[in-house]
Amino acid sequence: MIKAVFFVRKKEIIGFEISGHANYAAKGSDIVCAAVSVLSESVANELSNTVVYQESGLKVSLIPPTLGNKVLCKLLLDSLKEISKEYPKNLEVTVYGK
């Protein structure tokens, strides 16, 4: 299962971590993994002034509260929540903080 964890402070996303494997289909045919990977990598590449780690997954932290960053992070969170509704056994989205 892919686990996406978002960290929120004062209603703003300040970081997120995405790791694991969807195990929906065989490697190269896993649409859940592909969707999550494309979304998360695209957003991470467009965020400004952030710290990004890519080892056993994707970890993004210290996200400045610029308008662009807010929009991108909200897009990622909402998109992953929608995917998890369709594939609850393959993707879990958790939000910590308020």
Secondary structure, 3 states (H helix, E strand, C coil): CEEEEEEEECCEEEEEEEEECCCCCCCCCCHHHHHHHHHHHHHHHHCCCCEEEECCEEEEECCCCCHHHHHHHHHHHHHHHHHHHHCCCCEEEEEEEC
